[in-house]
């Protein structure tokens, strides 16, 4: 809308009056600055439908998360994440029931570490078939942790589950953070669920020393990058909880390769362990979460490779 001359004149007069008034008014002392309010803590759990999908969900409980897929014939759930917290398992099942009344047909373990797979009995009691890599079952039979359900079925290199029109491929890409991690691939949705061995813009912490093989890990990441996917659901809510991309996987591979090259020089100069750990730096990743605490563990693992051949 155009302003008429009278409107313009009135506006200019009001502005002039306000300017004159402000010139005659002594300045006031600005209020003391106050710190910004602290960011609100996230709720203890959340269930989120993945954008652009019809049936893929993320269940997060505190710092762990799992994927579940709803089909017309039942639900495929993953990692019960109930280690020392049975309430998480109950909440997980309750959240699934809010989405669908279909039965939970499968519970799939990403790998054998307790923080992800403990607490599966309530799923088993509901009739879910438990699936894991064959080496995961072997480990679980050896340690006999009382709160872990032994798998009913095992995967060697690949297994495909088809349920209610949904296909989920369980793929083994070799030793990495464990010797039995499975990549769960939804080919139609171009989504993978990968736990612990592909963190998003984060330097891994204490789980580097228990790595089965850093060289196999690097090779496995290349296999994951060669798969047809666009988004990744991780086992922890990294980087503000966003989904991962192939660039994130490539960045993690680059981190390992950079660490390997740096430690190769130090290790083959006979500086393992303490001197090499003190000199080891990856300044390119210094702004990544976990850098200060995790760097020594990366150094130690690659020192084992290049300084001891292990």
C-alpha positions in Angstrom: 0.0 0.0 0.0 1.3 3.5 -0.9 1.4 6.1 1.8 -0.2 9.5 1.0 1.6 12.7 1.6 -0.2 13.4 4.9 0.8 10.0 6.2 4.4 10.6 5.3 4.4 14.0 6.9 2.9 12.7 10.1 5.4 9.9 10.2 8.3 12.3 9.8 6.9 14.6 12.5 6.5 11.7 14.9 10.1 10.7 14.2 11.4 14.2 14.7 9.5 14.5 18.0 10.9 11.1 19.3 14.4 12.1 18.3 14.2 15.4 20.1 12.8 13.7 23.2 15.5 11.2 23.2 18.2 13.9 22.9 16.8 15.6 26.0 16.5 12.5 28.1 19.6 11.5 30.0 20.9 8.0 29.2 20.0 5.3 31.6 22.4 2.8 33.0 22.0 -0.5 31.0 20.9 -3.4 33.1 23.5 -5.8 34.3 24.1 -8.6 31.9 22.7 -12.0 32.8 23.9 -15.3 31.6 21.8 -17.0 29.0 19.4 -19.6 30.3 20.8 -23.1 30.3 19.6 -25.4 27.5 16.8 -27.6 28.6 17.8 -31.2 29.1 16.3 -33.6 26.6 13.6 -35.9 27.9 14.8 -39.3 29.1 13.4 -41.1 26.0 11.8 -40.3 22.7 10.4 -42.1 19.7 10.8 -40.5 16.3 9.5 -41.5 12.9 12.3 -41.1 10.3 11.3 -38.4 7.8 10.4 -39.6 4.4 9.6 -43.2 5.5 6.3 -44.9 6.2 7.5 -47.3 8.9 11.0 -46.7 10.2 11.3 -45.4 13.8 14.1 -44.5 16.2 13.7 -45.2 19.9 16.1 -43.3 22.1 16.6 -43.9 25.8 19.1 -41.5 27.4 22.3 -41.9 25.4 21.4 -45.1 23.5 19.1 -45.6 20.6 17.7 -48.3 18.4 15.7 -48.7 15.2 12.4 -50.5 14.8 10.5 -51.1 11.6 6.7 -51.6 11.5 5.1 -53.7 8.8 1.6 -55.0 8.2 2.7 -58.4 9.5 4.7 -57.4 12.5 7.6 -55.4 13.9 11.3 -55.8 13.5 13.0 -54.4 16.6 16.7 -54.0 17.3 18.9 -53.6 20.4 16.8 -53.6 23.6 19.3 -51.2 25.3 18.3 -52.3 28.8 21.7 -52.7 30.4 21.1 -52.1 34.2 17.9 -50.3 33.4 14.9 -52.6 32.9 12.6 -49.6 32.6 14.2 -48.8 29.3 13.0 -52.1 27.8 9.5 -51.6 29.2 9.4 -48.1 27.7 10.7 -49.4 24.4 8.0 -52.0 24.1 5.3 -49.5 25.3 6.5 -47.0 22.6 6.2 -49.7 19.9 2.7 -50.5 21.1 1.7 -46.8 20.7 2.6 -47.0 17.1 1.1 -50.4 16.2 -0.8 -53.3 17.6 1.2 -55.8 15.4 3.3 -58.3 17.2 7.1 -58.0 17.6 8.4 -60.7 15.3 12.2 -60.1 15.5 14.8 -58.6 17.8 18.1 -58.1 16.1 21.4 -57.5 18.0 23.8 -55.1 16.4 26.8 -56.7 18.2 27.4 -58.5 21.5 28.2 -55.6 23.9 25.9 -55.5 26.8 25.1 -51.8 26.8 23.2 -52.4 23.5 21.7 -55.9 23.8 21.0 -56.5 27.5 17.3 -56.8 28.5 15.9 -58.7 25.7 13.7 -61.2 27.7 10.5 -59.1 27.5 10.8 -59.1 23.7 11.4 -62.9 23.8 8.4 -63.4 26.1 6.3 -61.6 23.5 7.4 -64.1 20.9 10.2 -62.3 19.2 12.9 -64.3 17.4 16.3 -63.1 18.4 18.9 -62.8 15.6 22.7 -62.0 15.8 25.9 -62.7 14.1 27.3 -66.2 14.8 30.3 -64.8 16.7 28.0 -62.7 18.9 26.2 -65.9 19.9 29.6 -67.5 20.6 30.7 -64.7 22.9 27.4 -64.7 24.8 27.5 -68.4 25.4 31.0 -67.9 26.8 30.2 -65.1 29.2 26.7 -66.1 30.1 25.6 -62.6 31.2 22.2 -63.3 32.9 20.3 -60.4 31.3 21.1 -61.2 27.7 18.9 -63.6 25.7 20.9 -66.1 23.6 20.1 -65.6 19.8 17.7 -68.1 18.2 19.2 -67.6 14.7 22.6 -66.5 13.6 24.1 -64.6 10.6 27.3 -65.5 8.8 28.0 -62.9 6.1 24.5 -61.9 5.1 20.9 -62.7 6.0 17.8 -61.1 4.5 14.6 -60.8 6.6 11.4 -60.2 4.7 8.3 -59.2 6.7 5.1 -57.6 5.6 6.5 -56.2 2.4 9.7 -54.8 4.0 13.2 -56.2 3.3 16.0 -55.8 5.9 19.4 -57.1 5.0 21.8 -58.0 7.8 25.4 -57.6 6.6 28.7 -58.5 8.2 31.5 -56.3 7.0 34.3 -57.7 9.1 36.0 -57.0 12.4 35.9 -53.5 13.7 34.7 -52.3 17.2 33.7 -55.9 17.7 34.2 -59.0 15.6 30.5 -59.5 15.1 28.9 -56.1 14.2 26.0 -56.2 11.8 25.0 -53.4 9.4 21.2 -53.4 9.0 20.3 -52.2 5.6 16.8 -51.2 4.4 17.3 -51.1 0.6 14.0 -49.5 -0.3 14.4 -46.7 2.2 18.2 -46.4 1.6 18.8 -46.4 5.4 21.3 -48.3 7.5 21.5 -48.9 11.2 25.1 -49.2 12.3 26.2 -49.1 16.0 29.4 -47.8 17.5 31.8 -48.3 14.6 30.6 -45.3 12.6 30.2 -42.4 15.0 29.1 -39.1 13.6 31.7 -36.3 13.8 32.9 -37.8 17.1 36.2 -39.2 18.3 35.6 -42.6 19.8 36.4 -43.0 23.5 37.3 -46.1 25.5 36.0 -48.6 22.9 39.2 -48.3 20.8 41.3 -50.7 22.9 38.7 -53.5 22.5 38.7 -53.0 18.8 39.2 -56.4 17.0 41.2 -54.9 14.2 41.8 -51.3 13.1 42.9 -52.4 9.6 39.7 -54.5 9.2 37.7 -51.6 10.5 39.1 -49.4 7.8 38.3 -52.1 5.2 34.8 -52.5 6.6 34.1 -48.8 6.4 35.0 -48.9 2.7 32.5 -51.8 2.3 29.8 -49.7 4.0 30.5 -46.8 1.8 30.1 -49.0 -1.3 26.5 -49.9 -0.2 23.5 -48.1 -1.6 22.3 -45.9 1.3 21.8 -42.3 2.0 21.0 -42.0 5.7 22.4 -43.8 8.8 20.8 -44.3 12.2 23.6 -44.6 14.8 23.4 -46.4 18.1 24.0 -43.1 20.0 22.6 -39.7 19.3 25.8 -38.0 18.0 25.9 -34.5 16.6 22.7 -33.3 18.1 20.8 -36.4 17.3 20.9 -36.0 13.5 21.2 -39.0 11.1 24.5 -39.8 9.5 25.5 -39.4 5.8 28.0 -41.1 3.6 30.2 -38.1 4.2 30.2 -38.8 7.9 31.3 -42.4 7.2 34.0 -41.1 4.9 35.1 -38.7 7.6 35.4 -41.5 10.1 37.4 -43.5 7.7 39.7 -40.5 7.1 40.2 -40.1 10.8 41.4 -43.7 11.1 43.6 -43.4 8.1 45.1 -40.2 9.4 45.7 -41.8 12.8 47.3 -44.8 11.1 49.7 -42.7 9.1 50.7 -40.5 12.0 51.3 -43.5 14.3 53.1 -45.5 11.7 55.9 -42.9 11.7 56.1 -42.8 15.5 55.7 -46.5 16.0 58.3 -47.6 13.5 60.7 -45.1 15.1 60.5 -47.3 18.2 58.5 -44.7 20.3 55.7 -46.9 21.4 54.2 -46.6 23.9 54.5 -43.5 26.1 56.6 -41.3 23.9 54.4 -42.0 20.9 51.3 -41.3 22.8 52.7 -37.9 24.0 53.7 -36.9 20.5 50.6 -38.2 18.7 48.3 -35.4 17.6 45.4 -35.2 15.1 44.8 -31.4 15.2 42.5 -31.6 12.2 39.9 -33.2 14.5 40.5 -31.1 17.6 37.1 -29.6 17.5 35.3 -32.9 17.4 33.6 -34.1 20.6 35.7 -36.6 22.4 39.0 -35.5 21.0 40.7 -34.7 24.3 39.6 -37.9 26.0 39.7 -40.2 23.0 43.0 -39.3 21.4 45.1 -41.4 23.8 43.0 -44.5 23.0 43.4 -44.1 19.3 47.1 -43.6 19.8 47.4 -46.7 21.9 45.5 -48.9 19.4 47.5 -47.8 16.4 50.7 -48.0 18.5 49.8 -51.7 18.9 49.6 -52.0 15.2 52.7 -50.1 14.1 54.9 -50.6 17.1 54.0 -54.3 17.9 52.2 -55.7 14.9 49.1 -56.4 16.9 
